[in-house]
């Protein structure tokens, strides 16, 4: 079994898709205003409308309620990303900070309040672990 994607449920798919395009520099593939996917070399971030929830199970997911998961994106230079995004991201949690596990990370919240971590591995062990995500 392989991990393939994370799906975020929202009341505003276009807004969240626009946000993740801005953050990543990628392009989402959109199905109207009910679904979008941002696909990278390693995984997909799916963004689904609350209107799609009943297809799975009515009431099973609620938008803007996450306080436990962190969406993480590896980047070559987290400090440069911070400078690039400073004027456009509304909710910063931390500025770039060196973490004890070897990454330099910054935390922000997307428009629905989901926690997003942008990070660059900086120690030899972290660089070795995440090198394939930065190629």
VMD Tcl script that builds the backbone (N, CA, C; Angstrom):
set m [mol new atoms 405]
animate dup $m
set s [atomselect $m all]
$s set {name element resname resid chain x y z} {
  {N N UNK 1 A 0.849 -1.172 0.000}
  {CA C UNK 1 A 0.000 0.000 0.000}
  {C C UNK 1 A 0.896 1.237 0.000}
  {N N UNK 2 A 0.512 2.252 -0.744}
  {CA C UNK 2 A 1.277 3.490 -0.811}
  {C C UNK 2 A 0.403 4.684 -0.485}
  {N N UNK 3 A 0.971 5.612 0.243}
  {CA C UNK 3 A 0.288 6.865 0.529}
  {C C UNK 3 A 0.277 7.697 -0.752}
  {N N UNK 4 A -0.889 8.198 -1.138}
  {CA C UNK 4 A -1.026 8.875 -2.416}
  {C C UNK 4 A -1.424 10.336 -2.283}
  {N N UNK 5 A -2.376 10.629 -1.374}
  {CA C UNK 5 A -2.853 12.009 -1.324}
  {C C UNK 5 A -3.480 12.347 0.016}
  {N N UNK 6 A -3.693 13.640 0.184}
  {CA C UNK 6 A -4.465 14.192 1.289}
  {C C UNK 6 A -5.572 15.011 0.649}
  {N N UNK 7 A -6.779 14.907 1.171}
  {CA C UNK 7 A -7.890 15.712 0.675}
  {C C UNK 7 A -8.332 16.662 1.782}
  {N N UNK 8 A -8.415 17.923 1.438}
  {CA C UNK 8 A -8.889 18.951 2.349}
  {C C UNK 8 A -10.288 19.346 1.892}
  {N N UNK 9 A -11.209 19.374 2.809}
  {CA C UNK 9 A -12.585 19.781 2.500}
  {C C UNK 9 A -12.743 21.258 2.837}
  {N N UNK 10 A -13.393 21.991 1.935}
  {CA C UNK 10 A -13.550 23.432 2.093}
  {C C UNK 10 A -14.896 23.903 1.552}
  {N N UNK 11 A -15.318 25.062 1.991}
  {CA C UNK 11 A -16.500 25.714 1.421}
  {C C UNK 11 A -16.152 26.510 0.179}
  {N N UNK 12 A -14.843 26.692 -0.101}
  {CA C UNK 12 A -14.418 27.538 -1.219}
  {C C UNK 12 A -13.219 26.925 -1.937}
  {N N UNK 13 A -13.492 25.980 -2.827}
  {CA C UNK 13 A -12.429 25.287 -3.561}
  {C C UNK 13 A -11.563 26.250 -4.368}
  {N N UNK 14 A -12.139 27.175 -5.146}
  {CA C UNK 14 A -11.277 28.072 -5.924}
  {C C UNK 14 A -10.307 28.881 -5.064}
  {N N UNK 15 A -10.768 29.374 -3.919}
  {CA C UNK 15 A -9.898 30.160 -3.033}
  {C C UNK 15 A -8.738 29.313 -2.522}
  {N N UNK 16 A -9.022 28.101 -2.069}
  {CA C UNK 16 A -7.965 27.245 -1.531}
  {C C UNK 16 A -7.040 26.765 -2.647}
  {N N UNK 17 A -7.575 26.457 -3.812}
  {CA C UNK 17 A -6.738 26.061 -4.950}
  {C C UNK 17 A -5.801 27.205 -5.339}
  {N N UNK 18 A -6.323 28.417 -5.397}
  {CA C UNK 18 A -5.485 29.584 -5.703}
  {C C UNK 18 A -4.368 29.731 -4.675}
  {N N UNK 19 A -4.689 29.544 -3.404}
  {CA C UNK 19 A -3.706 29.668 -2.329}
  {C C UNK 19 A -2.577 28.652 -2.505}
  {N N UNK 20 A -2.917 27.395 -2.746}
  {CA C UNK 20 A -1.873 26.376 -2.867}
  {C C UNK 20 A -1.078 26.522 -4.162}
  {N N UNK 21 A -1.675 27.064 -5.205}
  {CA C UNK 21 A -0.899 27.396 -6.393}
  {C C UNK 21 A 0.123 28.479 -6.063}
  {N N UNK 22 A -0.297 29.480 -5.308}
  {CA C UNK 22 A 0.605 30.555 -4.906}
  {C C UNK 22 A 1.742 30.017 -4.035}
  {N N UNK 23 A 1.413 29.199 -3.063}
  {CA C UNK 23 A 2.424 28.667 -2.146}
  {C C UNK 23 A 3.445 27.806 -2.883}
  {N N UNK 24 A 2.957 26.902 -3.738}
  {CA C UNK 24 A 3.845 25.906 -4.344}
  {C C UNK 24 A 4.397 26.299 -5.709}
  {N N UNK 25 A 3.743 27.235 -6.379}
  {CA C UNK 25 A 4.121 27.549 -7.748}
  {C C UNK 25 A 3.599 26.514 -8.735}
  {N N UNK 26 A 2.811 25.565 -8.238}
  {CA C UNK 26 A 2.232 24.523 -9.092}
  {C C UNK 26 A 0.891 24.959 -9.668}
  {N N UNK 27 A 0.293 24.064 -10.420}
  {CA C UNK 27 A -0.997 24.326 -11.038}
  {C C UNK 27 A -1.995 23.264 -10.594}
  {N N UNK 28 A -3.169 23.687 -10.214}
  {CA C UNK 28 A -4.208 22.731 -9.862}
  {C C UNK 28 A -5.030 22.392 -11.103}
  {N N UNK 29 A -5.491 21.166 -11.131}
  {CA C UNK 29 A -6.455 20.740 -12.138}
  {C C UNK 29 A -7.811 20.788 -11.456}
  {N N UNK 30 A -8.723 21.543 -12.022}
  {CA C UNK 30 A -9.997 21.806 -11.351}
  {C C UNK 30 A -11.173 21.169 -12.079}
  {N N UNK 31 A -12.096 20.659 -11.291}
  {CA C UNK 31 A -13.363 20.158 -11.793}
  {C C UNK 31 A -14.425 21.121 -11.290}
  {N N UNK 32 A -14.677 22.131 -12.085}
  {CA C UNK 32 A -15.623 23.162 -11.665}
  {C C UNK 32 A -15.178 23.792 -10.361}
  {N N UNK 33 A -16.153 24.093 -9.525}
  {CA C UNK 33 A -15.833 24.688 -8.227}
  {C C UNK 33 A -16.012 23.694 -7.086}
  {N N UNK 34 A -16.018 22.373 -7.425}
  {CA C UNK 34 A -16.214 21.368 -6.383}
  {C C UNK 34 A -14.987 20.521 -6.097}
  {N N UNK 35 A -13.968 20.591 -6.964}
  {CA C UNK 35 A -12.811 19.730 -6.748}
  {C C UNK 35 A -11.591 20.290 -7.475}
  {N N UNK 36 A -10.432 20.151 -6.852}
  {CA C UNK 36 A -9.164 20.537 -7.473}
  {C C UNK 36 A -8.078 19.617 -6.945}
  {N N UNK 37 A -7.055 19.389 -7.775}
  {CA C UNK 37 A -5.911 18.585 -7.358}
  {C C UNK 37 A -4.625 19.295 -7.738}
  {N N UNK 38 A -3.717 19.336 -6.784}
  {CA C UNK 38 A -2.364 19.830 -7.004}
  {C C UNK 38 A -1.462 18.603 -6.899}
  {N N UNK 39 A -0.906 18.186 -8.016}
  {CA C UNK 39 A -0.104 16.970 -8.041}
  {C C UNK 39 A 1.368 17.329 -8.147}
  {N N UNK 40 A 2.164 16.738 -7.257}
  {CA C UNK 40 A 3.615 16.886 -7.303}
  {C C UNK 40 A 4.212 15.544 -7.726}
  {N N UNK 41 A 5.506 15.454 -7.761}
  {CA C UNK 41 A 6.174 14.202 -8.119}
  {C C UNK 41 A 5.917 13.098 -7.102}
  {N N UNK 42 A 5.506 13.471 -5.885}
  {CA C UNK 42 A 5.435 12.497 -4.812}
  {C C UNK 42 A 4.057 12.283 -4.217}
  {N N UNK 43 A 3.165 13.241 -4.359}
  {CA C UNK 43 A 1.835 13.092 -3.770}
  {C C UNK 43 A 0.899 14.134 -4.372}
  {N N UNK 44 A -0.350 14.013 -4.009}
  {CA C UNK 44 A -1.373 14.931 -4.496}
  {C C UNK 44 A -2.093 15.563 -3.318}
  {N N UNK 45 A -2.304 16.865 -3.420}
  {CA C UNK 45 A -3.172 17.566 -2.484}
  {C C UNK 45 A -4.497 17.748 -3.205}
  {N N UNK 46 A -5.519 17.067 -2.726}
  {CA C UNK 46 A -6.854 17.188 -3.289}
  {C C UNK 46 A -7.644 18.183 -2.442}
  {N N UNK 47 A -8.449 18.982 -3.099}
  {CA C UNK 47 A -9.280 19.977 -2.416}
  {C C UNK 47 A -10.706 19.733 -2.855}
  {N N UNK 48 A -11.537 19.341 -1.914}
  {CA C UNK 48 A -12.918 19.005 -2.241}
  {C C UNK 48 A -13.907 19.940 -1.575}
  {N N UNK 49 A -14.971 20.191 -2.254}
  {CA C UNK 49 A -16.041 21.029 -1.715}
  {C C UNK 49 A -16.848 20.262 -0.668}
  {N N UNK 50 A -17.418 20.994 0.259}
  {CA C UNK 50 A -18.323 20.376 1.228}
  {C C UNK 50 A -19.477 19.672 0.511}
  {N N UNK 51 A -19.768 20.104 -0.703}
  {CA C UNK 51 A -20.853 19.466 -1.465}
  {C C UNK 51 A -20.495 18.052 -1.891}
  {N N UNK 52 A -19.204 17.672 -1.839}
  {CA C UNK 52 A -18.807 16.311 -2.199}
  {C C UNK 52 A -18.856 15.347 -1.017}
  {N N UNK 53 A -18.941 15.850 0.183}
  {CA C UNK 53 A -18.907 15.005 1.383}
  {C C UNK 53 A -20.032 13.977 1.392}
  {N N UNK 54 A -21.271 14.327 1.045}
  {CA C UNK 54 A -22.332 13.319 1.085}
  {C C UNK 54 A -22.087 12.113 0.180}
  {N N UNK 55 A -21.254 12.259 -0.840}
  {CA C UNK 55 A -20.927 11.122 -1.700}
  {C C UNK 55 A -20.192 10.053 -0.888}
  {N N UNK 56 A -19.352 10.482 0.056}
  {CA C UNK 56 A -18.628 9.546 0.924}
  {C C UNK 56 A -19.507 9.106 2.082}
  {N N UNK 57 A -19.921 10.066 2.875}
  {CA C UNK 57 A -20.777 9.806 4.034}
  {C C UNK 57 A -21.229 11.160 4.563}
  {N N UNK 58 A -22.523 11.433 4.561}
  {CA C UNK 58 A -23.006 12.736 5.025}
  {C C UNK 58 A -22.461 13.083 6.414}
  {N N UNK 59 A -21.911 14.301 6.529}
  {CA C UNK 59 A -21.411 14.782 7.811}
  {C C UNK 59 A -20.059 14.229 8.220}
  {N N UNK 60 A -19.407 13.433 7.360}
  {CA C UNK 60 A -18.146 12.795 7.738}
  {C C UNK 60 A -16.982 13.773 7.816}
  {N N UNK 61 A -17.038 14.880 7.088}
  {CA C UNK 61 A -15.954 15.864 7.100}
  {C C UNK 61 A -16.555 17.260 7.177}
  {N N UNK 62 A -15.858 18.144 7.887}
  {CA C UNK 62 A -16.295 19.528 8.030}
  {C C UNK 62 A -15.147 20.446 7.635}
  {N N UNK 63 A -15.444 21.516 6.914}
  {CA C UNK 63 A -14.374 22.431 6.504}
  {C C UNK 63 A -13.847 23.254 7.671}
  {N N UNK 64 A -12.597 23.676 7.548}
  {CA C UNK 64 A -11.970 24.618 8.470}
  {C C UNK 64 A -11.995 24.151 9.926}
  {N N UNK 65 A -11.891 22.846 10.164}
  {CA C UNK 65 A -11.923 22.315 11.523}
  {C C UNK 65 A -10.625 21.636 11.946}
  {N N UNK 66 A -9.627 21.575 11.063}
  {CA C UNK 66 A -8.402 20.845 11.346}
  {C C UNK 66 A -7.544 21.555 12.385}
  {N N UNK 67 A -7.143 20.839 13.403}
  {CA C UNK 67 A -6.181 21.328 14.388}
  {C C UNK 67 A -5.192 20.241 14.757}
  {N N UNK 68 A -5.089 19.205 13.895}
  {CA C UNK 68 A -4.173 18.116 14.229}
  {C C UNK 68 A -3.232 17.733 13.094}
  {N N UNK 69 A -3.582 17.976 11.865}
  {CA C UNK 69 A -2.718 17.604 10.735}
  {C C UNK 69 A -1.950 18.824 10.230}
  {N N UNK 70 A -0.760 18.563 9.715}
  {CA C UNK 70 A 0.074 19.616 9.124}
  {C C UNK 70 A 0.399 19.188 7.702}
  {N N UNK 71 A 0.109 20.034 6.732}
  {CA C UNK 71 A 0.467 19.782 5.341}
  {C C UNK 71 A 1.894 20.279 5.155}
  {N N UNK 72 A 2.793 19.406 4.664}
  {CA C UNK 72 A 4.204 19.753 4.613}
  {C C UNK 72 A 4.734 19.745 3.186}
  {N N UNK 73 A 5.505 20.779 2.878}
  {CA C UNK 73 A 6.098 20.947 1.557}
  {C C UNK 73 A 7.594 21.205 1.707}
  {N N UNK 74 A 8.414 20.379 1.051}
  {CA C UNK 74 A 9.859 20.576 1.053}
  {C C UNK 74 A 10.225 21.606 -0.017}
  {N N UNK 75 A 11.162 22.466 0.309}
  {CA C UNK 75 A 11.621 23.494 -0.617}
  {C C UNK 75 A 13.132 23.646 -0.499}
  {N N UNK 76 A 13.753 24.119 -1.556}
  {CA C UNK 76 A 15.207 24.289 -1.548}
  {C C UNK 76 A 15.668 25.397 -0.609}
  {N N UNK 77 A 14.820 26.413 -0.388}
  {CA C UNK 77 A 15.236 27.560 0.422}
  {C C UNK 77 A 14.024 28.158 1.143}
  {N N UNK 78 A 13.792 27.692 2.345}
  {CA C UNK 78 A 12.623 28.149 3.102}
  {C C UNK 78 A 12.693 29.649 3.416}
  {N N UNK 79 A 13.893 30.178 3.588}
  {CA C UNK 79 A 14.017 31.611 3.864}
  {C C UNK 79 A 13.587 32.439 2.648}
  {N N UNK 80 A 13.959 31.987 1.457}
  {CA C UNK 80 A 13.537 32.684 0.235}
  {C C UNK 80 A 12.025 32.589 0.064}
  {N N UNK 81 A 11.435 31.446 0.400}
  {CA C UNK 81 A 9.976 31.302 0.315}
  {C C UNK 81 A 9.285 32.243 1.298}
  {N N UNK 82 A 9.857 32.375 2.476}
  {CA C UNK 82 A 9.288 33.297 3.461}
  {C C UNK 82 A 9.286 34.726 2.913}
  {N N UNK 83 A 10.388 35.137 2.332}
  {CA C UNK 83 A 10.461 36.492 1.760}
  {C C UNK 83 A 9.466 36.655 0.614}
  {N N UNK 84 A 9.345 35.636 -0.230}
  {CA C UNK 84 A 8.428 35.690 -1.367}
  {C C UNK 84 A 6.971 35.795 -0.925}
  {N N UNK 85 A 6.624 35.113 0.173}
  {CA C UNK 85 A 5.225 35.013 0.591}
  {C C UNK 85 A 4.819 35.996 1.690}
  {N N UNK 86 A 5.774 36.734 2.249}
  {CA C UNK 86 A 5.475 37.617 3.391}
  {C C UNK 86 A 4.320 38.566 3.145}
  {N N UNK 87 A 4.224 39.129 1.971}
  {CA C UNK 87 A 3.178 40.099 1.703}
  {C C UNK 87 A 1.852 39.521 1.264}
  {N N UNK 88 A 1.784 38.196 1.059}
  {CA C UNK 88 A 0.555 37.610 0.528}
  {C C UNK 88 A -0.103 36.586 1.446}
  {N N UNK 89 A 0.629 36.041 2.391}
  {CA C UNK 89 A 0.041 35.107 3.348}
  {C C UNK 89 A -0.494 35.905 4.525}
  {N N UNK 90 A -1.720 35.610 4.912}
  {CA C UNK 90 A -2.365 36.367 5.983}
  {C C UNK 90 A -2.090 35.839 7.384}
  {N N UNK 91 A -1.774 34.557 7.506}
  {CA C UNK 91 A -1.675 33.973 8.841}
  {C C UNK 91 A -0.368 33.205 9.015}
  {N N UNK 92 A 0.609 33.860 9.638}
  {CA C UNK 92 A 1.894 33.239 9.931}
  {C C UNK 92 A 1.867 32.677 11.342}
  {N N UNK 93 A 2.400 31.495 11.531}
  {CA C UNK 93 A 2.500 30.886 12.859}
  {C C UNK 93 A 3.912 31.062 13.387}
  {N N UNK 94 A 4.917 30.774 12.541}
  {CA C UNK 94 A 6.320 30.996 12.914}
  {C C UNK 94 A 7.092 31.493 11.699}
  {N N UNK 95 A 8.146 32.202 11.972}
  {CA C UNK 95 A 9.112 32.553 10.930}
  {C C UNK 95 A 10.043 31.355 10.749}
  {N N UNK 96 A 10.917 31.357 9.728}
  {CA C UNK 96 A 11.845 30.235 9.571}
  {C C UNK 96 A 12.652 29.991 10.853}
  {N N UNK 97 A 12.662 28.733 11.265}
  {CA C UNK 97 A 13.282 28.323 12.528}
  {C C UNK 97 A 13.968 26.979 12.335}
  {N N UNK 98 A 15.162 26.820 12.905}
  {CA C UNK 98 A 15.849 25.538 12.854}
  {C C UNK 98 A 15.217 24.592 13.876}
  {N N UNK 99 A 14.824 23.408 13.389}
  {CA C UNK 99 A 14.173 22.410 14.236}
  {C C UNK 99 A 15.200 21.379 14.707}
  {N N UNK 100 A 14.966 20.772 15.870}
  {CA C UNK 100 A 15.933 19.819 16.414}
  {C C UNK 100 A 16.115 18.572 15.544}
  {N N UNK 101 A 15.199 18.288 14.629}
  {CA C UNK 101 A 15.321 17.099 13.781}
  {C C UNK 101 A 16.026 17.395 12.458}
  {N N UNK 102 A 16.541 18.634 12.285}
  {CA C UNK 102 A 17.402 18.927 11.156}
  {C C UNK 102 A 16.804 19.716 10.011}
  {N N UNK 103 A 15.573 20.160 10.155}
  {CA C UNK 103 A 14.956 20.979 9.110}
  {C C UNK 103 A 14.862 22.426 9.552}
  {N N UNK 104 A 14.897 23.316 8.599}
  {CA C UNK 104 A 14.572 24.722 8.837}
  {C C UNK 104 A 13.149 24.891 8.331}
  {N N UNK 105 A 12.239 25.272 9.222}
  {CA C UNK 105 A 10.811 25.257 8.917}
  {C C UNK 105 A 10.158 26.596 9.192}
  {N N UNK 106 A 9.079 26.844 8.470}
  {CA C UNK 106 A 8.185 27.944 8.821}
  {C C UNK 106 A 6.771 27.408 8.760}
  {N N UNK 107 A 5.935 27.916 9.636}
  {CA C UNK 107 A 4.542 27.484 9.704}
  {C C UNK 107 A 3.620 28.644 9.367}
  {N N UNK 108 A 2.598 28.323 8.611}
  {CA C UNK 108 A 1.568 29.299 8.268}
  {C C UNK 108 A 0.235 28.581 8.231}
  {N N UNK 109 A -0.828 29.343 8.108}
  {CA C UNK 109 A -2.157 28.742 7.972}
  {C C UNK 109 A -2.724 29.120 6.613}
  {N N UNK 110 A -3.394 28.149 5.988}
  {CA C UNK 110 A -4.068 28.437 4.727}
  {C C UNK 110 A -5.361 29.200 5.021}
  {N N UNK 111 A -6.103 29.653 4.018}
  {CA C UNK 111 A -7.300 30.454 4.277}
  {C C UNK 111 A -8.370 29.761 5.118}
  {N N UNK 112 A -8.347 28.429 5.189}
  {CA C UNK 112 A -9.296 27.702 6.039}
  {C C UNK 112 A -8.735 27.413 7.428}
  {N N UNK 113 A -7.508 27.840 7.691}
  {CA C UNK 113 A -6.908 27.626 9.003}
  {C C UNK 113 A -6.076 26.363 9.119}
  {N N UNK 114 A -5.933 25.591 8.038}
  {CA C UNK 114 A -5.097 24.391 8.082}
  {C C UNK 114 A -3.633 24.795 8.223}
  {N N UNK 115 A -2.911 24.063 9.036}
  {CA C UNK 115 A -1.510 24.347 9.284}
  {C C UNK 115 A -0.654 23.821 8.139}
  {N N UNK 116 A 0.249 24.666 7.650}
  {CA C UNK 116 A 1.133 24.337 6.532}
  {C C UNK 116 A 2.574 24.564 6.979}
  {N N UNK 117 A 3.426 23.575 6.737}
  {CA C UNK 117 A 4.841 23.660 7.056}
  {C C UNK 117 A 5.628 23.678 5.754}
  {N N UNK 118 A 6.427 24.713 5.543}
  {CA C UNK 118 A 7.392 24.738 4.454}
  {C C UNK 118 A 8.745 24.504 5.103}
  {N N UNK 119 A 9.537 23.576 4.556}
  {CA C UNK 119 A 10.800 23.266 5.214}
  {C C UNK 119 A 11.910 22.967 4.227}
  {N N UNK 120 A 13.119 23.226 4.706}
  {CA C UNK 120 A 14.342 22.885 3.992}
  {C C UNK 120 A 15.205 22.050 4.928}
  {N N UNK 121 A 15.627 20.863 4.508}
  {CA C UNK 121 A 16.543 20.088 5.342}
  {C C UNK 121 A 17.906 20.778 5.379}
  {N N UNK 122 A 18.496 20.865 6.580}
  {CA C UNK 122 A 19.762 21.592 6.709}
  {C C UNK 122 A 20.899 20.766 7.312}
  {N N UNK 123 A 20.601 19.728 8.067}
  {CA C UNK 123 A 21.665 18.889 8.605}
  {C C UNK 123 A 21.957 17.764 7.609}
  {N N UNK 124 A 23.148 17.174 7.680}
  {CA C UNK 124 A 23.452 16.070 6.750}
  {C C UNK 124 A 22.412 14.943 6.783}
  {N N UNK 125 A 21.946 14.574 7.972}
  {CA C UNK 125 A 20.953 13.500 8.071}
  {C C UNK 125 A 19.626 13.898 7.418}
  {N N UNK 126 A 19.189 15.118 7.654}
  {CA C UNK 126 A 17.924 15.579 7.059}
  {C C UNK 126 A 18.067 15.729 5.544}
  {N N UNK 127 A 19.201 16.225 5.093}
  {CA C UNK 127 A 19.441 16.366 3.654}
  {C C UNK 127 A 19.385 14.980 3.005}
  {N N UNK 128 A 20.030 14.005 3.603}
  {CA C UNK 128 A 20.014 12.634 3.052}
  {C C UNK 128 A 18.586 12.086 3.027}
  {N N UNK 129 A 17.840 12.333 4.071}
  {CA C UNK 129 A 16.466 11.811 4.167}
  {C C UNK 129 A 15.541 12.436 3.116}
  {N N UNK 130 A 15.678 13.722 2.857}
  {CA C UNK 130 A 14.727 14.441 2.003}
  {C C UNK 130 A 15.274 14.823 0.627}
  {N N UNK 131 A 16.495 14.399 0.297}
  {CA C UNK 131 A 17.118 14.790 -0.971}
  {C C UNK 131 A 16.237 14.477 -2.173}
  {N N UNK 132 A 15.556 13.342 -2.153}
  {CA C UNK 132 A 14.719 12.967 -3.308}
  {C C UNK 132 A 13.544 13.910 -3.512}
  {N N UNK 133 A 13.128 14.610 -2.461}
  {CA C UNK 133 A 12.011 15.556 -2.575}
  {C C UNK 133 A 12.461 16.916 -3.114}
  {N N UNK 134 A 13.757 17.134 -3.155}
  {CA C UNK 134 A 14.279 18.426 -3.574}
  {C C UNK 134 A 14.935 18.398 -4.948}
  {N N UNK 135 A 15.015 17.238 -5.540}
  {CA C UNK 135 A 15.667 17.105 -6.853}
  {C C UNK 135 A 14.790 17.653 -7.966}
}
mol reanalyze $m
mol bondsrecalc $m
mol representation Tube
mol addrep $m
